[in-house]
Amino acid sequence: MAREEHDSISDMERLPKDSGKVIENKKMAVYKDDKEKAHRYSAICTHLGCIVSWNELEKSFDCPCHGSRFSGQTGNVINGPANTPLGTKDND
């Protein structure tokens, strides 16, 4: 297993419950729910392709470019201008 891949897997395992993280080298946004299930999404904003970041206070993935916000639990749009949810990576 490549070191880069190993680092992102251990990052997910160490993620606290009800928290999220963006793994930039994988362009992956990960949210761990209160049952410790990891939900994985594309970290690429569906508006214009910027990389989202985790907002711990709001429990959302936020786009720094135009302000779109996505739910950590579902990847759905909370605020636009994006109107499409983050792509799921749960089956990758």
VEXDREN-2710 file (C-alpha; in Angstrom, 1 decimal):
% VEXDREN-2710
k/r/px/py/pz
1/MET/0.0/0.0/0.0
2/ALA/1.4/3.4/-1.0
3/ARG/2.2/5.8/1.9
4/GLU/-0.2/8.4/0.6
5/GLU/-3.1/5.9/0.6
6/HIS/-2.1/4.6/4.0
7/ASP/-2.1/8.2/5.5
8/SER/-5.6/8.9/4.2
9/ILE/-7.0/5.6/5.6
10/SER/-5.5/6.3/9.1
11/ASP/-6.8/9.8/8.9
12/MET/-10.3/8.4/8.5
13/GLU/-9.9/6.0/11.3
14/ARG/-8.7/8.7/13.7
15/LEU/-11.5/11.1/12.8
16/PRO/-13.7/11.7/15.8
17/LYS/-17.5/11.0/15.8
18/ASP/-19.7/13.8/14.3
19/SER/-16.7/15.3/12.5
20/GLY/-15.3/15.7/9.0
21/LYS/-12.1/16.1/7.1
22/VAL/-11.0/16.8/3.6
23/ILE/-8.3/14.6/2.3
24/GLU/-6.9/16.8/-0.4
25/ASN/-4.6/14.3/-2.2
26/LYS/-7.7/12.1/-2.8
27/LYS/-10.0/15.0/-3.3
28/MET/-12.3/13.3/-0.8
29/ALA/-14.5/14.8/1.9
30/VAL/-15.2/12.4/4.8
31/TYR/-17.8/12.8/7.6
32/LYS/-17.9/10.3/10.5
33/ASP/-21.4/10.2/12.0
34/ASP/-22.3/9.5/15.7
35/LYS/-22.4/5.8/15.0
36/GLU/-18.8/6.0/13.6
37/LYS/-19.9/5.3/10.1
38/ALA/-17.7/7.2/7.6
39/HIS/-19.6/8.9/4.7
40/ARG/-17.3/9.7/1.8
41/TYR/-17.9/12.4/-0.9
42/SER/-16.1/14.1/-3.6
43/ALA/-14.4/17.2/-2.2
44/ILE/-15.0/19.0/-5.5
45/CYS/-17.7/21.7/-5.3
46/THR/-20.4/21.0/-7.8
47/HIS/-20.7/24.7/-8.6
48/LEU/-17.4/25.5/-10.3
49/GLY/-15.0/22.8/-9.0
50/CYS/-13.2/24.4/-6.0
51/ILE/-12.1/22.1/-3.2
52/VAL/-14.4/22.3/-0.2
53/SER/-13.2/22.5/3.4
54/TRP/-14.6/21.2/6.7
55/ASN/-16.6/23.6/8.9
56/GLU/-16.5/22.1/12.4
57/LEU/-19.0/24.6/13.9
58/GLU/-21.7/24.1/11.2
59/LYS/-20.8/20.4/10.5
60/SER/-20.7/21.1/6.8
61/PHE/-18.3/21.1/3.9
62/ASP/-18.0/24.7/2.7
63/CYS/-16.7/26.0/-0.6
64/PRO/-14.2/28.9/-0.2
65/CYS/-14.8/30.2/-3.7
66/HIS/-18.5/31.1/-3.9
67/GLY/-19.9/30.1/-0.5
68/SER/-21.8/26.9/-1.2
69/ARG/-22.3/24.7/1.8
70/PHE/-23.0/20.9/1.9
71/SER/-24.2/18.7/4.7
72/GLY/-21.6/16.5/6.3
73/GLN/-24.1/13.8/6.8
74/THR/-25.6/13.6/3.3
75/GLY/-23.5/15.7/1.0
76/ASN/-26.7/17.6/0.0
77/VAL/-26.6/21.4/-0.7
78/ILE/-27.4/23.6/2.4
79/ASN/-26.7/26.9/0.6
80/GLY/-25.9/27.7/-3.0
81/PRO/-25.0/28.8/-5.5
82/ALA/-24.3/25.0/-6.0
83/ASN/-27.6/23.2/-6.7
84/THR/-26.2/19.6/-6.9
85/PRO/-25.0/17.5/-4.0
86/LEU/-21.4/16.4/-3.6
87/GLY/-20.7/13.2/-5.5
88/THR/-20.6/10.1/-3.3
89/LYS/-17.5/8.0/-3.0
90/ASP/-19.0/5.4/-0.5
91/ASN/-18.8/2.7/-3.1
92/ASP/-15.3/3.4/-4.5
END
